[in-house]
Amino acid sequence: MKADLALIKKITVGAVRIWEEERGVCFSRFTEEEEAGWYACTKVLGDRSRSLCGIRLEFLTDASELSFMLSTGNKVDVWLNGVYHRTVCFSDVRENGETKVVIPLKDQLGAPNAETRVAIWLPHHGGGSLSLLDAEGATYIRSVDFKHRILFLGDSITQGWNSDRESMGYADRVCRFYDADAVNCAVGGGYFSTATIGENGYKPEMITVAYGTNDFSRCESPEALHKNCKAYLDKVKKLYGDLPIFVITPIYRYDYEPRNAGSFDWVRKTIAEEGEKRGMTVIDGFTLFPKDEFYYWDKVHPNEMGFAEYALALIPQLQKVLKW
């Protein structure tokens, strides 16, 4: 059973736009207006907004095997029945002259599954397009009824920057814990900008906002940072009203010496105060994982173990409010 555009739209999680081009099916986490907002910030951020972070194909099927291909884009993670199966690097696939990747839908001992829940996490650092999805021997490919809906807003840390695997950022782990349909609107290098958020048609049950570390690096003054933070949180509040909104203050960074925007401590406290003023739940980023050992070489981003610790510490704090 080959999936057409209509079916792919039904089984896609995390995209607000899906369309077809000659190269294949394309996906975006942002409306055209939001994407233009990122480009208005910088071309680099605009290009990064086209990554497929958090977008996945997730479905139930009685197929005996699955074939799929990306015409553009590189790494994807494949999960079968809630268990990580493998990472596919399509640069290697194309270099080897292969036209598709085949995944047998069997258990670890080789017995065929009566039904398989498949999740294919698309590239979180870059874009990509899907040229083939074929479920061999299937009588159905059915969308999943998720329990919850989450919107993630933030920068590279929420995007899962530098995680070796596409499905191992903290937001991805939170999604799996809650069995959530989610849209991850985080962009590496992102900062408080009202141009990057708007009506996108997605209806979450809760929202996380995790900006600040890039604002600390780039803002020309404390006043500018404060103004941008207030405007952004006001817009989030206007868009999502009384839904649970969690503001996560910046995690530790090794280069925390004062900048034009002020001290790192002042930045963290200012974001926390503005979140509290608007009735949002503030989570201290310093409480999410140790500052040693769990960082990537740049000493700003968590490594894969750091993302795991981040999620493990974040979920109980979310649960205090959500009680899901």
Stockholm file with secondary structure:
# STOCKHOLM 1.0

chainA/1-324         MKADLALIKKITVGAVRIWEEERGVCFSRFTEEEEAGWYACTKVLGDRSRSLCGIRLEFLTDASELSFMLSTGNKVDVWLNGVYHRTVCFSDVRENGETKVVIPLKDQLGAPNAETRVAIWLPHHGGGSLSLLDAEGATYIRSVDFKHRILFLGDSITQGWNSDRESMGYADRVCRFYDADAVNCAVGGGYFSTATIGENGYKPEMITVAYGTNDFSRCESPEALHKNCKAYLDKVKKLYGDLPIFVITPIYRYDYEPRNAGSFDWVRKTIAEEGEKRGMTVIDGFTLFPKDEFYYWDKVHPNEMGFAEYALALIPQLQKVLKW
#=GR chainA/1-324 SS CBCCHHHHHHHEESCSEEEEETTEEEEESSCHHHHHHHHHHCHHHHHHTTSCTTCEEEEEECCSEEEEEEEECCEEEEEETTEEEEEEEHHHHHHTTCSCEEEECBCTTSCBCSSEEEEEECCSSSCCEEEEEEEETCSCEEECCCSEEEEEEESHHHHTTTCSSTTCSHHHHHHHHHTEEEEECCCTTCCCCGGGCCCCSCCCSEEEEECCHHHHHHCSSHHHHHHHHHHHHHHHHHHHTTSCEEEECCCCCSCCCCBTTBCHHHHHHHHHHHHHHTTCEEECGGGSSCSSSSBCTTSSSBCHHHHHHHHHHHHHHHHHHHCC
#=GC SS_cons         CBCCHHHHHHHEESCSEEEEETTEEEEESSCHHHHHHHHHHCHHHHHHTTSCTTCEEEEEECCSEEEEEEEECCEEEEEETTEEEEEEEHHHHHHTTCSCEEEECBCTTSCBCSSEEEEEECCSSSCCEEEEEEEETCSCEEECCCSEEEEEEESHHHHTTTCSSTTCSHHHHHHHHHTEEEEECCCTTCCCCGGGCCCCSCCCSEEEEECCHHHHHHCSSHHHHHHHHHHHHHHHHHHHTTSCEEEECCCCCSCCCCBTTBCHHHHHHHHHHHHHHTTCEEECGGGSSCSSSSBCTTSSSBCHHHHHHHHHHHHHHHHHHHCC
//
